[in-house]
Amino acid sequence: MTRRESVHGNGTRSTKLIHGKKGFGLRKRGRGARLNTILGGVALTAGLLPATPAHAAYASCTITSTAGMFSSVSFWNLPASPTFTKGAVLATHDMRLNITINQLRSVGKQAPNPGGTGLRSDRIFITEPSWGNVPWDTATRSSLLNYYPKLGGRFIVTGITTSNLDPDVDTGVQFPVMLEPNKYTGGFRFFVAHKDNDDKVKRITATLTITGRYEIVLQNPDGYVSSYLTQDALRLNQGPLINVFLGSFPDNTTNDGESGIDCFTPTYMANNNLGNLESVQLPSNYPTCQFDTNSLNQTVNLLGVNASRVVAAGRPREEGTENEATFSLIANNCAAGATFSMYFSDPQGTGAQVNYLKPERGNVGIRLYRDADVSSGTPASQNPIVYLPQPVGSSLPSPTATNPIKYGNASAPKNASYNMKFTAQYVRLPDTPPVAEAGSVKAKATVTIVYP
């Protein structure tokens, strides 16, 4: 998949061309990838009412995270120096789930009493969900993500805090714990106890907070390219691999009538609590270049010109050479085989594909030309650059004959450099008076680097 990359490595960076008085300059603009909080839906199942009036209602669960959902602890984290080997973690997101359990049955000093003949307290189970036929990769311990055949997702429990719940003495779990589907050997069990000196049945309230980390894992590095995980695709994938359910008893004097009640379950392949998670641009294994900071922040000045001598739009390049100016964008220390494209856009334009930069005022704009590239043997362009909408995410605008401009070579050696030269010249805008307005000219342009 094609993706934007940072001009200094991974990530994205855009560059503004700013025309000053009688000139223009370049000003860089940084962009970073991050996601909003997780706000996916949660499926809740109400407690069942007993068949006979002799039994009280069962306990019930309430999700108390923001808006009753799995809430975000932080934004997506991307590795500063990613690796692209099997099992490499390409992105992580910390999450928190808060649950309140109401009317839990507690049998005091008899608790936890998981077996035997005495009365039993209610129990809370935190386990791995069963995903049926969803492929589980044992080597990377992750479930295959739909639409992304080389990527997997997994959920790691990093901590559990409770009130009025006693852990199963046989669990002995130490965090962090990775939960795997169809394997109920790493889950957690909690029992309710009011710890009074009697064995009477009482109803109490307990709380449960689960913190965890969702990870995007590289299952197969062979042929991997940067993946842009879209919101819809994440919504259809597994999400947090965790189930929380309640084993609840009614108010009778036996252990009859135990009911299993779902407190939290990521419904199979649909309602999985990643529904509103924004898209994320994963790290790229494309070879990249470093772009010279000075060239990105330079100021390019055009000298003054007589208003009557400004060439009209549509006229040949050689008719507008008076007082034009040249400038360069420089890429250094390119990795072996690095290739990239430079997309030019006009932030002040209307989105129409025109071959001039729109000024802030007046009827004189700026048009840019690509000059000859000696390193690649590319001749100078006689046609001005036609501006396109700025690339966003994995969406690239349809190319024109002059935009984007491609540089690099798949066979280029390590540490290759590119000195990309351009020329700027005045131009009178279409459908304006035959003589340019006197005054200064100020215009802007954005340059976006896209790999490959």
Secondary structure, DSSP 8 states (H G I E B T S, - for coil): --EE--TTSSSEEEEEEE-TTTEEEEEEEEE-------------------SSTTS----EEEE-SGGGS-EESS--B--SS---STT-EEEEEEEEEEEEEEEEEE-GGG-S--SSSS----EEEEE----TTS-EETTTTEEEETTEEEEEEEEEEEEEEEESEEE-TTT---S-EEE-TT--SS-EEEEE----SS---EEEEEEEEEEEEEEEEES--TT----EE-HHHHHTS--S--EEEEEE--SSSSS---EEEEEE---TTSS-S-TT---EE----S---EE-HHHHS-EEE-----GGG--BTTS-GGGG-TT-EEEEEEEEEE-TT-EEEEEEE-TTS-S---SSB-BSSSSEEEEEEE--BTTTTB---SS--------BTTB-----SSSSEEEE-TT--TTEEEEEEEEEEEEE-TTS-SS--SS---BEEEEEEEE-
